[in-house]
Every structure is written in C-alpha cells, then in structure tokens.
Amino acid sequence: MNKIDASQVNRLVQLGHKNFSGTNLQGLNLSAQVLVNVDFEGANLMGTNLSRAFLTHASLKRTSLNWANLQYVKCSEGSFTESDLTKADLKGSFLVKADLRGAKLSGADLRGANLRNANLEQANLCSVKLMGANLRGANLRGCNLNWADLSEARLGMAQLQGANLQGAILRGAYMNGLDLSGLDLQGLDCRGARLSGIYGRGVNFAQAQLQGACLKGSILRQAHLQQSDLTGSNLSRADLRQCRLSQTPLHKAILLDTRLL
C-alpha cells in the first residue's frame, strides 16, 4: 500500500485524479478538501483528518477509517459499505442517503449527524453516540444498536426490524409512527419519548422507563409492559388490549379513550 502526503493528494485531485483505492493515507490532514466522486475503496485512512471535507458520491467501501476525524464532513450518497469507522468522530456530519451497510461504527460519535434515508442495514452501532441525530427514513434493519445513545434522535419512518437495542437510550427520541412489533426493548430508558401512532404488537417494553412518554393512538396489543413505568405518559386512544400490565404504575397517565379490554 503506497504512502503519499496531503500535498500530493491535493495536487493529484486538482489534476483530475480520482482513484486513490488501496492508497495509504493514514494520519494525513485532508480537512476541507474537495474530494467529490473520489474513489478511496480499500484505502488506509486511519486517524486521517477529513473534517469539513466534501466527499459527495465518494466511494469509501471497505476503507479503514477508525479514529478518523470526519466532523461536519459532507458525504451525501457516499458509500461506506463494510468500512471500519470504529471510534471515528462524525459529529455534525452530513450523510444523507449514504450507504453504510455492514459498516463497523462501534464507539463512533455521530451526535447531531444527518443520516436521513441512509442505509445502515447490518451495521455495528454498538455504543454509538447518536444524540440529536437525524435518522428519518434510515434503514436500520438488523443493526447492532446495543448500548447506543439515541437521546432526542429523530427516527420517524426508520426501519428497525431485527435491530438489537439492548441497553440503548431512547430518552426523548422522536419515534412517531414506527413499526416496533416484536422488538425487545426491555428495561430501556424511553422517558419522554415520542411514540405516537407506533405499531407495537408484541413489543417487549417490560421494565422500561416510559415516564412522560407520548403513546397516543399507538397499537400495543399483546405488548409486554409488566413492571414498566408509565407515570405521566399519554395513552389516549392507544390500543392496549391483551397487554401484560402487572406491576405497571399508571399514576397521572392520560387514558382518554384508551382500549384496555
């Protein structure tokens, strides 16, 4: 794997060179570089500074990006398929419609990132910081979101089928209208979460913290809610028929037109 420096990269890009596949770019400072449509497939970008770089439509498939600085990077419709982004800093990054299928993002920082309509199927997002991130319409099927922090994240229209969420934090998350049927959300912190209109048949909310959550109009038939805390939650017009509600506090919960039987 050949090693080149940042000035060489800049010069080559200015001359129209687009292929850096398999190149060793470890630790370089490429911040704010215009790298649109550039091919970095299989390159070594470990610890590289790509903050505020323009990587729209760039290919970073199977690329080593662990510990890289990608703060505020612009990479809409870029491809990170099967790339290693472990511990990468992606705060405020723009990754709309990016392809992150099978990517390794364990421990990465994605606070405030825009991942609208991104494809994260089968990605490893264990212990990722996603506070305030925009995940509207994102494909999160089969993702590992264990211990991820999704506080205040926007998840409307996201697809979560088969995702693992053990120990995840969903405090104040926007999840209106999602299909959560069959998911295991046992013991999760969902305080103040927006869950209006969700389809949650058979979802496991046992021992979950749902204080102040809005579940208005949600379908939760056969859901497991035993020992969860629904204090102050809004359950108006929710369908809770055949739910397991043993030892579930409902103090100050709104139960207007709630279906319990």
VEXNU-140432 format. One record per atom (N, C-alpha, C): atom name; residue in one letter; x, y, z; residue number from 1. Coordinates in steps of 0.05 Angstrom, whole numbers. Atoms other than C-alpha are relative to their C-alpha. Layout:
BEGIN
CA, a, X, Y, Z, NUM
...
//
This chain:
BEGIN
N, m, 17, -24, 0, 1
CA, m, 0, 0, 0, 1
C, m, 18, 25, 0, 1
N, n, -18, -24, 3, 2
CA, n, 35, 64, -25, 2
C, n, -9, 22, 19, 2
N, k, 5, -23, -18, 3
CA, k, 41, 124, 23, 3
C, k, 6, 26, -15, 3
N, i, -4, -27, 11, 4
CA, i, 32, 195, -4, 4
C, i, -8, 20, 20, 4
N, d, 6, -21, -19, 5
CA, d, 27, 261, 32, 5
C, d, -24, 17, -9, 5
N, a, 24, -16, 5, 6
CA, a, -30, 312, 36, 6
C, a, 3, 18, -24, 6
N, s, -4, -18, 23, 7
CA, s, 1, 360, -15, 7
C, s, -2, -15, -26, 7
N, q, 2, 17, 25, 8
CA, q, 7, 303, -66, 8
C, q, -29, -6, -6, 8
N, v, 28, 6, 4, 9
CA, v, -66, 285, -55, 9
C, v, -14, 25, -12, 9
N, n, 12, -25, 10, 10
CA, n, -87, 358, -65, 10
C, n, 8, 5, -29, 10
N, r, -10, -5, 27, 11
CA, r, -44, 365, -128, 11
C, r, -13, -20, -20, 11
N, l, 12, 20, 18, 12
CA, l, -70, 300, -158, 12
C, l, -30, 5, -5, 12
N, v, 29, -5, 2, 13
CA, v, -143, 318, -144, 13
C, v, -4, 24, -19, 13
N, q, 3, -23, 17, 14
CA, q, -133, 386, -177, 14
C, q, 5, -6, -29, 14
N, l, -6, 9, 27, 15
CA, l, -106, 350, -238, 15
C, l, -21, -20, -11, 15
N, g, 22, 17, 8, 16
CA, g, -169, 308, -241, 16
C, g, 3, -29, 7, 16
N, h, -4, 28, -8, 17
CA, h, -142, 245, -209, 17
C, h, -22, -7, 21, 17
N, k, 23, 7, -18, 18
CA, k, -200, 208, -175, 18
C, k, 4, -27, 14, 18
N, n, -3, 27, -10, 19
CA, n, -172, 139, -158, 19
C, n, 23, -2, 20, 19
N, f, -19, 4, -22, 20
CA, f, -139, 130, -90, 20
C, f, -5, -27, 14, 20
N, s, 6, 26, -12, 21
CA, s, -162, 59, -79, 21
C, s, 25, -14, 8, 21
N, g, -23, 14, -11, 22
CA, g, -114, 19, -36, 22
C, g, 23, 17, 8, 22
N, t, -22, -18, -7, 23
CA, t, -72, 80, -20, 23
C, t, 2, 4, 30, 23
N, n, -5, -5, -29, 24
CA, n, -41, 92, 49, 24
C, n, -1, 30, 5, 24
N, l, 4, -28, -7, 25
CA, l, -67, 159, 73, 25
C, l, -2, 4, 30, 25
N, q, 3, 0, -29, 26
CA, q, -61, 145, 147, 26
C, q, 11, 25, 12, 26
N, g, -8, -23, -16, 27
CA, g, -59, 206, 192, 27
C, g, 3, 26, -15, 27
N, l, -3, -25, 15, 28
CA, l, -60, 258, 136, 28
C, l, -20, 21, 8, 28
N, n, 19, -22, -4, 29
CA, n, -93, 326, 143, 29
C, n, -13, 7, -27, 29
N, l, 15, -6, 25, 30
CA, l, -145, 329, 87, 30
C, l, -25, 16, 7, 30
N, s, 23, -16, -8, 31
CA, s, -192, 376, 123, 31
C, s, -8, 20, -21, 31
N, a, 12, -20, 19, 32
CA, a, -238, 419, 79, 32
C, a, 8, -5, -29, 32
N, q, -7, 6, 28, 33
CA, q, -211, 384, 16, 33
C, q, -26, -6, -16, 33
N, v, 22, 7, 18, 34
CA, v, -259, 378, -44, 34
C, v, 7, -27, -13, 34
N, l, -6, 27, 9, 35
CA, l, -259, 303, -57, 35
C, l, -25, -14, -11, 35
N, v, 25, 10, 12, 36
CA, v, -324, 295, -95, 36
C, v, 5, -22, -20, 36
N, n, -2, 23, 19, 37
CA, n, -332, 228, -132, 37
C, n, 27, -14, 1, 37
N, v, -26, 13, -2, 38
CA, v, -263, 205, -108, 38
C, v, -3, -29, 10, 38
N, d, 1, 28, -7, 39
CA, d, -251, 130, -101, 39
C, d, 22, -6, 20, 39
N, f, -18, 7, -21, 40
CA, f, -219, 111, -34, 40
C, f, -3, -29, 8, 40
N, e, 6, 28, -7, 41
CA, e, -240, 38, -36, 41
C, e, 25, -15, 10, 41
N, g, -22, 15, -10, 42
CA, g, -195, -4, 8, 42
C, g, 24, 16, 10, 42
N, a, -22, -17, -8, 43
CA, a, -152, 55, 27, 43
C, a, 3, 0, 31, 43
N, n, -5, -2, -29, 44
CA, n, -120, 65, 96, 44
C, n, -2, 30, 7, 44
N, l, 5, -28, -9, 45
CA, l, -149, 129, 126, 45
C, l, -2, 1, 31, 45
N, m, 1, 1, -29, 46
CA, m, -138, 110, 199, 46
C, m, 11, 26, 12, 46
N, g, -8, -24, -13, 47
CA, g, -134, 173, 241, 47
C, g, 3, 24, -18, 47
N, t, -3, -23, 20, 48
CA, t, -138, 218, 179, 48
C, t, -20, 22, 8, 48
N, n, 18, -22, -5, 49
CA, n, -168, 287, 187, 49
C, n, -15, 8, -25, 49
N, l, 17, -6, 23, 50
CA, l, -225, 294, 137, 50
C, l, -23, 20, 9, 50
N, s, 21, -18, -10, 51
CA, s, -264, 345, 178, 51
C, s, -7, 21, -21, 51
N, r, 11, -20, 18, 52
CA, r, -308, 391, 135, 52
C, r, 8, -5, -29, 52
N, a, -6, 7, 28, 53
CA, a, -285, 355, 72, 53
C, a, -25, -5, -16, 53
N, f, 23, 5, 18, 54
CA, f, -332, 349, 12, 54
C, f, 5, -27, -14, 54
N, l, -3, 27, 10, 55
CA, l, -340, 275, -4, 55
C, l, -25, -10, -13, 55
N, t, 25, 8, 13, 56
CA, t, -406, 275, -41, 56
C, t, 5, -21, -21, 56
N, h, -2, 22, 19, 57
CA, h, -414, 210, -81, 57
C, h, 27, -15, 1, 57
N, a, -26, 14, -2, 58
CA, a, -345, 187, -58, 58
C, a, -4, -29, 8, 58
N, s, 1, 28, -7, 59
CA, s, -331, 113, -51, 59
C, s, 21, -6, 22, 59
N, l, -17, 7, -22, 60
CA, l, -302, 92, 16, 60
C, l, -6, -29, 9, 60
N, k, 6, 27, -6, 61
CA, k, -320, 19, 12, 61
C, k, 24, -15, 11, 61
N, r, -21, 16, -12, 62
CA, r, -280, -28, 56, 62
C, r, 25, 16, 7, 62
N, t, -22, -19, -7, 63
CA, t, -238, 31, 79, 63
C, t, 5, 0, 30, 63
N, s, -7, -2, -29, 64
CA, s, -201, 35, 146, 64
C, s, -2, 30, 8, 64
N, l, 5, -28, -9, 65
CA, l, -228, 99, 179, 65
C, l, -1, 2, 30, 65
N, n, 1, 0, -29, 66
CA, n, -221, 80, 252, 66
C, n, 17, 23, 11, 66
N, w, -12, -23, -13, 67
CA, w, -204, 140, 296, 67
C, w, 2, 25, -19, 67
N, a, -1, -23, 18, 68
CA, a, -212, 186, 235, 68
C, a, -17, 23, 9, 68
N, n, 15, -24, -6, 69
CA, n, -237, 258, 243, 69
C, n, -17, 7, -24, 69
N, l, 19, -5, 22, 70
CA, l, -299, 265, 199, 70
C, l, -21, 20, 9, 70
N, q, 19, -20, -9, 71
CA, q, -332, 323, 236, 71
C, q, -9, 17, -23, 71
N, y, 13, -17, 19, 72
CA, y, -381, 361, 193, 72
C, y, 7, -6, -29, 72
N, v, -5, 8, 27, 73
CA, v, -360, 322, 131, 73
C, v, -26, 0, -16, 73
N, k, 23, 1, 18, 74
CA, k, -406, 328, 71, 74
C, k, 3, -25, -18, 74
N, c, -3, 25, 15, 75
CA, c, -416, 258, 43, 75
C, c, -27, -12, -7, 75
N, s, 26, 10, 8, 76
CA, s, -487, 253, 17, 76
C, s, 4, -20, -23, 76
N, e, -1, 21, 20, 77
CA, e, -497, 189, -25, 77
C, e, 28, -12, -3, 77
N, g, -26, 13, 0, 78
CA, g, -426, 167, -8, 78
C, g, -4, -29, 9, 78
N, s, 1, 28, -8, 79
CA, s, -411, 93, 3, 79
C, s, 21, -7, 20, 79
N, f, -18, 10, -21, 80
CA, f, -380, 65, 67, 80
C, f, -5, -29, 4, 80
N, t, 7, 28, -4, 81
CA, t, -401, -7, 55, 81
C, t, 23, -16, 12, 81
N, e, -19, 18, -14, 82
CA, e, -364, -54, 103, 82
C, e, 25, 15, 8, 82
N, s, -23, -15, -9, 83
CA, s, -317, 2, 123, 83
C, s, 3, -2, 31, 83
N, d, -5, 0, -28, 84
CA, d, -285, 5, 192, 84
C, d, 2, 29, 10, 84
N, l, 2, -27, -11, 85
CA, l, -306, 70, 227, 85
C, l, 0, -1, 31, 85
N, t, -1, 3, -29, 86
CA, t, -293, 46, 298, 86
C, t, 13, 24, 12, 86
N, k, -9, -23, -15, 87
CA, k, -285, 105, 345, 87
C, k, 4, 25, -17, 87
N, a, -3, -23, 18, 88
CA, a, -289, 154, 286, 88
C, a, -17, 23, 11, 88
N, d, 15, -24, -9, 89
CA, d, -312, 226, 301, 89
C, d, -16, 10, -24, 89
N, l, 18, -8, 22, 90
CA, l, -372, 241, 256, 90
C, l, -20, 21, 10, 90
N, k, 19, -20, -11, 91
CA, k, -404, 297, 297, 91
C, k, -8, 19, -23, 91
N, g, 10, -20, 19, 92
CA, g, -448, 341, 253, 92
C, g, 4, -8, -29, 92
N, s, -5, 8, 27, 93
CA, s, -433, 300, 191, 93
C, s, -26, -1, -16, 93
N, f, 23, 0, 18, 94
CA, f, -479, 304, 130, 94
C, f, 1, -26, -17, 94
N, l, -1, 26, 13, 95
CA, l, -492, 232, 108, 95
C, l, -27, -9, -11, 95
N, v, 26, 6, 12, 96
CA, v, -560, 237, 74, 96
C, v, 3, -20, -23, 96
N, k, 0, 22, 20, 97
CA, k, -573, 174, 32, 97
C, k, 27, -14, -2, 97
N, a, -26, 15, 1, 98
CA, a, -503, 147, 49, 98
C, a, -5, -30, 3, 98
N, d, 2, 29, -1, 99
CA, d, -492, 72, 42, 99
C, d, 20, -9, 21, 99
N, l, -17, 9, -22, 100
CA, l, -465, 45, 108, 100
C, l, -6, -29, 7, 100
N, r, 7, 28, -5, 101
CA, r, -487, -27, 101, 101
C, r, 24, -16, 10, 101
N, g, -22, 16, -11, 102
CA, g, -445, -73, 144, 102
C, g, 24, 15, 11, 102
N, a, -23, -16, -10, 103
CA, a, -401, -16, 168, 103
C, a, 4, -5, 30, 103
N, k, -7, 3, -28, 104
CA, k, -366, -21, 235, 104
C, k, 3, 28, 12, 104
N, l, 0, -27, -12, 105
CA, l, -383, 41, 276, 105
C, l, 0, 0, 30, 105
N, s, 0, 3, -30, 106
CA, s, -374, 16, 347, 106
C, s, 15, 23, 13, 106
N, g, -12, -21, -15, 107
CA, g, -360, 73, 394, 107
C, g, 4, 26, -15, 107
N, a, -3, -25, 16, 108
CA, a, -365, 126, 339, 108
C, a, -18, 22, 12, 108
N, d, 15, -23, -10, 109
CA, d, -390, 196, 354, 109
C, d, -16, 12, -23, 109
N, l, 18, -10, 22, 110
CA, l, -450, 215, 309, 110
C, l, -20, 20, 11, 110
N, r, 18, -20, -12, 111
CA, r, -480, 269, 353, 111
C, r, -7, 21, -21, 111
N, g, 9, -21, 18, 112
CA, g, -522, 316, 310, 112
C, g, 4, -7, -29, 112
N, a, -5, 8, 28, 113
CA, a, -506, 277, 246, 113
C, a, -27, -2, -15, 113
N, n, 24, 3, 17, 114
CA, n, -556, 278, 188, 114
C, n, 3, -25, -16, 114
N, l, 0, 26, 13, 115
CA, l, -568, 206, 167, 115
C, l, -27, -6, -13, 115
N, r, 27, 3, 12, 116
CA, r, -635, 217, 134, 116
C, r, 1, -18, -25, 116
N, n, 2, 19, 22, 117
CA, n, -652, 159, 87, 117
C, n, 26, -15, -5, 117
N, a, -25, 15, 3, 118
CA, a, -583, 128, 99, 118
C, a, -6, -30, 3, 118
N, n, 3, 29, -2, 119
CA, n, -575, 53, 92, 119
C, n, 21, -12, 19, 119
N, l, -17, 11, -21, 120
CA, l, -546, 23, 156, 120
C, l, -6, -29, 6, 120
N, e, 8, 28, -5, 121
CA, e, -571, -48, 148, 121
C, e, 25, -17, 8, 121
N, q, -20, 18, -11, 122
CA, q, -530, -98, 189, 122
C, q, 25, 15, 10, 122
N, a, -23, -15, -11, 123
CA, a, -483, -42, 213, 123
C, a, 3, -5, 29, 123
N, n, -6, 2, -29, 124
CA, n, -449, -47, 281, 124
C, n, 1, 28, 12, 124
N, l, 2, -26, -12, 125
CA, l, -471, 14, 320, 125
C, l, 1, -2, 31, 125
N, c, -2, 5, -29, 126
CA, c, -454, -13, 389, 126
C, c, 13, 24, 14, 126
N, s, -11, -22, -16, 127
CA, s, -443, 43, 440, 127
C, s, 4, 26, -16, 127
N, v, -3, -24, 16, 128
CA, v, -450, 96, 386, 128
C, v, -15, 23, 13, 128
N, k, 14, -24, -9, 129
CA, k, -468, 168, 406, 129
C, k, -16, 11, -23, 129
N, l, 18, -10, 21, 130
CA, l, -528, 188, 364, 130
C, l, -19, 21, 11, 130
N, m, 18, -19, -13, 131
CA, m, -557, 242, 409, 131
C, m, -6, 23, -20, 131
N, g, 8, -21, 18, 132
CA, g, -597, 291, 367, 132
C, g, 4, -6, -30, 132
N, a, -5, 7, 28, 133
CA, a, -581, 254, 302, 133
C, a, -27, -2, -15, 133
N, n, 23, 3, 17, 134
CA, n, -630, 255, 244, 134
C, n, 2, -27, -15, 134
N, l, 1, 26, 12, 135
CA, l, -646, 183, 225, 135
C, l, -27, -5, -14, 135
N, r, 26, 3, 13, 136
CA, r, -712, 196, 190, 136
C, r, 3, -16, -26, 136
N, g, 0, 17, 24, 137
CA, g, -726, 142, 138, 137
C, g, 25, -18, -3, 137
N, a, -24, 17, 1, 138
CA, a, -660, 106, 154, 138
C, a, -7, -29, 1, 138
N, n, 3, 29, -2, 139
CA, n, -654, 32, 143, 139
C, n, 18, -11, 22, 139
N, l, -15, 10, -23, 140
CA, l, -632, 3, 210, 140
C, l, -6, -30, 5, 140
N, r, 7, 29, -3, 141
CA, r, -654, -69, 197, 141
C, r, 25, -16, 8, 141
N, g, -21, 18, -9, 142
CA, g, -611, -119, 234, 142
C, g, 24, 14, 12, 142
N, c, -23, -15, -12, 143
CA, c, -567, -65, 264, 143
C, c, 5, -8, 29, 143
N, n, -7, 3, -28, 144
CA, n, -530, -74, 329, 144
C, n, 1, 27, 12, 144
N, l, 1, -26, -14, 145
CA, l, -551, -14, 370, 145
C, l, 2, -4, 30, 145
N, n, -3, 5, -29, 146
CA, n, -534, -45, 437, 146
C, n, 16, 23, 13, 146
N, w, -13, -20, -16, 147
CA, w, -516, 9, 488, 147
C, w, 4, 27, -16, 147
N, a, -2, -25, 15, 148
CA, a, -524, 64, 435, 148
C, a, -17, 21, 14, 148
N, d, 15, -22, -12, 149
CA, d, -548, 132, 459, 149
C, d, -14, 15, -22, 149
N, l, 17, -12, 20, 150
CA, l, -606, 156, 416, 150
C, l, -17, 22, 12, 150
N, s, 16, -22, -13, 151
CA, s, -630, 212, 462, 151
C, s, -6, 22, -20, 151
N, e, 9, -22, 18, 152
CA, e, -670, 264, 423, 152
C, e, 5, -6, -29, 152
N, a, -3, 7, 28, 153
CA, a, -655, 227, 358, 153
C, a, -27, 0, -15, 153
N, r, 25, 1, 17, 154
CA, r, -706, 233, 301, 154
C, r, 0, -25, -16, 154
N, l, 1, 27, 13, 155
CA, l, -726, 164, 278, 155
C, l, -26, -4, -16, 155
N, g, 24, 3, 15, 156
CA, g, -791, 178, 241, 156
C, g, 4, -15, -26, 156
N, m, -1, 16, 25, 157
CA, m, -803, 127, 184, 157
C, m, 25, -17, -2, 157
N, a, -23, 18, 0, 158
CA, a, -739, 90, 203, 158
C, a, -9, -29, 1, 158
N, q, 7, 29, 0, 159
CA, q, -739, 14, 194, 159
C, q, 19, -14, 20, 159
N, l, -16, 12, -22, 160
CA, l, -717, -24, 256, 160
C, l, -4, -30, 3, 160
N, q, 5, 29, -2, 161
CA, q, -738, -95, 241, 161
C, q, 26, -16, 5, 161
N, g, -23, 17, -6, 162
CA, g, -689, -144, 272, 162
C, g, 23, 14, 13, 162
N, a, -22, -15, -13, 163
CA, a, -647, -90, 305, 163
C, a, 3, -9, 29, 163
N, n, -6, 6, -28, 164
CA, n, -614, -104, 373, 164
C, n, 4, 26, 15, 164
N, l, 0, -25, -15, 165
CA, l, -625, -49, 424, 165
C, l, 5, -4, 30, 165
N, q, -5, 5, -29, 166
CA, q, -602, -79, 490, 166
C, q, 16, 23, 12, 166
N, g, -14, -22, -14, 167
CA, g, -583, -23, 538, 167
C, g, 0, 27, -14, 167
N, a, 0, -25, 14, 168
CA, a, -597, 31, 487, 168
C, a, -16, 22, 15, 168
N, i, 14, -22, -13, 169
CA, i, -621, 100, 510, 169
C, i, -17, 14, -21, 169
N, l, 19, -12, 19, 170
CA, l, -683, 128, 475, 170
C, l, -14, 24, 13, 170
N, r, 12, -22, -15, 171
CA, r, -697, 186, 522, 171
C, r, -6, 24, -19, 171
N, g, 8, -23, 17, 172
CA, g, -736, 240, 485, 172
C, g, 2, -5, -30, 172
N, a, -2, 5, 29, 173
CA, a, -728, 205, 418, 173
C, a, -26, 3, -14, 173
N, y, 24, -4, 17, 174
CA, y, -777, 220, 362, 174
C, y, -4, -25, -16, 174
N, m, 4, 26, 13, 175
CA, m, -805, 153, 341, 175
C, m, -29, -4, -10, 175
N, n, 29, 1, 8, 176
CA, n, -876, 171, 319, 176
C, n, -4, -17, -25, 176
N, g, 8, 16, 24, 177
CA, g, -908, 120, 272, 177
C, g, 17, -23, -7, 177
N, l, -18, 22, 7, 178
CA, l, -853, 68, 275, 178
C, l, -13, -27, 4, 178
N, d, 8, 28, -4, 179
CA, d, -864, -7, 268, 179
C, d, 20, -12, 20, 179
N, l, -17, 12, -20, 180
CA, l, -835, -35, 333, 180
C, l, -9, -28, 8, 180
N, s, 11, 26, -7, 181
CA, s, -873, -100, 331, 181
C, s, 22, -21, 4, 181
N, g, -18, 22, -6, 182
CA, g, -835, -158, 363, 182
C, g, 27, 8, 10, 182
N, l, -26, -9, -9, 183
CA, l, -775, -115, 383, 183
C, l, 3, -4, 31, 183
N, d, -5, 3, -29, 184
CA, d, -742, -127, 451, 184
C, d, 12, 26, 10, 184
N, l, -9, -26, -12, 185
CA, l, -738, -60, 487, 185
C, l, -1, -1, 30, 185
N, q, 2, 4, -29, 186
CA, q, -737, -89, 557, 186
C, q, 19, 17, 15, 186
N, g, -16, -16, -18, 187
CA, g, -712, -42, 610, 187
C, g, 13, 25, -11, 187
N, l, -12, -23, 13, 188
CA, l, -695, 14, 562, 188
C, l, -10, 27, 12, 188
N, d, 7, -27, -9, 189
CA, d, -695, 88, 582, 189
C, d, -14, 14, -24, 189
N, c, 16, -13, 21, 190
CA, c, -752, 116, 539, 190
C, c, -15, 24, 12, 190
N, r, 13, -22, -12, 191
CA, r, -770, 174, 584, 191
C, r, -4, 23, -19, 191
N, g, 6, -22, 17, 192
CA, g, -805, 229, 546, 192
C, g, 1, -6, -30, 192
N, a, -2, 7, 29, 193
CA, a, -800, 191, 480, 193
C, a, -27, 6, -14, 193
N, r, 24, -4, 16, 194
CA, r, -849, 209, 425, 194
C, r, -6, -25, -16, 194
N, l, 7, 26, 11, 195
CA, l, -883, 144, 407, 195
C, l, -28, -1, -10, 195
N, s, 28, -2, 10, 196
CA, s, -950, 168, 379, 196
C, s, -3, -17, -25, 196
N, g, 7, 14, 25, 197
CA, g, -982, 122, 328, 197
C, g, 19, -23, -7, 197
N, i, -17, 23, 6, 198
CA, i, -930, 66, 334, 198
C, i, -16, -25, -3, 198
N, y, 12, 27, 2, 199
CA, y, -948, -5, 314, 199
C, y, 19, -18, 16, 199
N, g, -17, 15, -18, 200
CA, g, -921, -46, 372, 200
C, g, -12, -26, 9, 200
N, r, 11, 26, -8, 201
CA, r, -958, -112, 372, 201
C, r, 22, -19, 9, 201
N, g, -20, 19, -11, 202
CA, g, -919, -159, 417, 202
C, g, 27, 12, 8, 202
N, v, -26, -13, -7, 203
CA, v, -864, -108, 431, 203
C, v, 5, -5, 30, 203
N, n, -7, 5, -28, 204
CA, n, -827, -121, 496, 204
C, n, 10, 26, 13, 204
N, f, -7, -24, -15, 205
CA, f, -828, -58, 539, 205
C, f, 2, -6, 30, 205
N, a, -1, 7, -28, 206
CA, a, -822, -97, 604, 206
C, a, 23, 15, 15, 206
N, q, -20, -14, -17, 207
CA, q, -786, -57, 659, 207
C, q, 11, 25, -13, 207
N, a, -10, -24, 13, 208
CA, a, -777, 1, 611, 208
C, a, -9, 25, 15, 208
N, q, 6, -26, -12, 209
CA, q, -776, 73, 635, 209
C, q, -15, 16, -21, 209
N, l, 17, -14, 19, 210
CA, l, -834, 106, 598, 210
C, l, -13, 24, 12, 210
N, q, 12, -23, -13, 211
CA, q, -848, 164, 645, 211
C, q, -1, 24, -20, 211
N, g, 4, -24, 17, 212
CA, g, -877, 223, 606, 212
C, g, 1, -6, -30, 212
N, a, 0, 7, 29, 213
CA, a, -875, 185, 540, 213
C, a, -27, 5, -12, 213
N, c, 26, -4, 14, 214
CA, c, -928, 201, 488, 214
C, c, -5, -24, -18, 214
N, l, 8, 23, 15, 215
CA, l, -961, 137, 463, 215
C, l, -28, 2, -12, 215
N, k, 27, -6, 10, 216
CA, k, -1023, 170, 436, 216
C, k, -6, -14, -26, 216
N, g, 8, 13, 24, 217
CA, g, -1060, 128, 385, 217
C, g, 17, -24, -8, 217
N, s, -17, 23, 7, 218
CA, s, -1009, 71, 388, 218
C, s, -14, -26, 2, 218
N, i, 11, 27, -1, 219
CA, i, -1026, -1, 375, 219
C, i, 20, -18, 15, 219
N, l, -18, 15, -17, 220
CA, l, -995, -42, 431, 220
C, l, -13, -26, 9, 220
N, r, 13, 26, -7, 221
CA, r, -1037, -105, 430, 221
C, r, 21, -21, 6, 221
N, q, -17, 22, -9, 222
CA, q, -1004, -163, 466, 222
C, q, 29, 9, 7, 222
N, a, -27, -10, -7, 223
CA, a, -945, -119, 485, 223
C, a, 6, -8, 29, 223
N, h, -9, 6, -27, 224
CA, h, -904, -135, 547, 224
C, h, 7, 27, 14, 224
N, l, -4, -26, -14, 225
CA, l, -910, -75, 594, 225
C, l, 3, -5, 30, 225
N, q, -2, 6, -29, 226
CA, q, -902, -111, 661, 226
C, q, 24, 13, 12, 226
N, q, -21, -13, -15, 227
CA, q, -862, -72, 712, 227
C, q, 13, 24, -14, 227
N, s, -9, -25, 12, 228
CA, s, -852, -14, 663, 228
C, s, -12, 23, 15, 228
N, d, 10, -23, -14, 229
CA, d, -864, 56, 689, 229
C, d, -12, 19, -20, 229
N, l, 15, -17, 19, 230
CA, l, -918, 94, 651, 230
C, l, -10, 25, 14, 230
N, t, 8, -23, -15, 231
CA, t, -924, 150, 702, 231
C, t, 0, 25, -18, 231
N, g, 1, -25, 15, 232
CA, g, -948, 214, 668, 232
C, g, 0, -4, -30, 232
N, s, 0, 4, 29, 233
CA, s, -950, 182, 599, 233
C, s, -27, 6, -12, 233
N, n, 25, -6, 15, 234
CA, n, -1002, 198, 546, 234
C, n, -8, -25, -16, 234
N, l, 9, 24, 13, 235
CA, l, -1040, 135, 527, 235
C, l, -28, 3, -13, 235
N, s, 27, -5, 11, 236
CA, s, -1102, 168, 498, 236
C, s, -2, -13, -27, 236
N, r, 7, 14, 25, 237
CA, r, -1134, 127, 442, 237
C, r, 20, -22, -7, 237
N, a, -18, 22, 5, 238
CA, a, -1080, 74, 449, 238
C, a, -15, -26, 3, 238
N, d, 12, 26, -1, 239
CA, d, -1098, 1, 439, 239
C, d, 18, -18, 17, 239
N, l, -16, 16, -18, 240
CA, l, -1072, -38, 499, 240
C, l, -14, -27, 6, 240
N, r, 14, 26, -5, 241
CA, r, -1116, -100, 492, 241
C, r, 20, -23, 1, 241
N, q, -16, 24, -4, 242
CA, q, -1085, -165, 516, 242
C, q, 29, 7, 8, 242
N, c, -27, -8, -9, 243
CA, c, -1024, -126, 543, 243
C, c, 5, -12, 28, 243
N, r, -8, 9, -27, 244
CA, r, -987, -151, 604, 244
C, r, 8, 25, 15, 244
N, l, -3, -25, -14, 245
CA, l, -992, -94, 653, 245
C, l, 5, -4, 30, 245
N, s, -3, 5, -28, 246
CA, s, -976, -126, 720, 246
C, s, 23, 17, 12, 246
N, q, -19, -17, -14, 247
CA, q, -940, -80, 769, 247
C, q, 10, 23, -17, 247
N, t, -7, -23, 17, 248
CA, t, -942, -23, 719, 248
C, t, -12, 25, 10, 248
N, p, 11, -25, -10, 249
CA, p, -950, 46, 750, 249
C, p, -12, 17, -22, 249
N, l, 14, -17, 20, 250
CA, l, -1001, 89, 712, 250
C, l, -8, 27, 13, 250
N, h, 6, -25, -14, 251
CA, h, -1001, 148, 760, 251
C, h, 1, 24, -18, 251
N, k, 2, -24, 16, 252
CA, k, -1023, 212, 725, 252
C, k, 2, -5, -30, 252
N, a, 0, 6, 29, 253
CA, a, -1024, 176, 658, 253
C, a, -27, 9, -12, 253
N, i, 25, -8, 15, 254
CA, i, -1075, 202, 606, 254
C, i, -11, -25, -14, 254
N, l, 12, 24, 10, 255
CA, l, -1122, 145, 590, 255
C, l, -26, 6, -15, 255
N, l, 24, -8, 15, 256
CA, l, -1174, 182, 547, 256
C, l, -5, -19, -24, 256
N, d, 8, 18, 22, 257
CA, d, -1209, 131, 502, 257
C, d, 21, -22, -4, 257
N, t, -20, 22, 2, 258
CA, t, -1153, 80, 516, 258
C, t, -15, -26, 1, 258
N, r, 13, 26, 2, 259
CA, r, -1174, 9, 498, 259
C, r, 17, -20, 17, 259
N, l, -14, 18, -18, 260
CA, l, -1154, -38, 555, 260
C, l, -11, -28, 0, 260
N, l, 13, 26, -1, 261
CA, l, -1203, -95, 546, 261
C, l, -8, -9, -28, 261
//
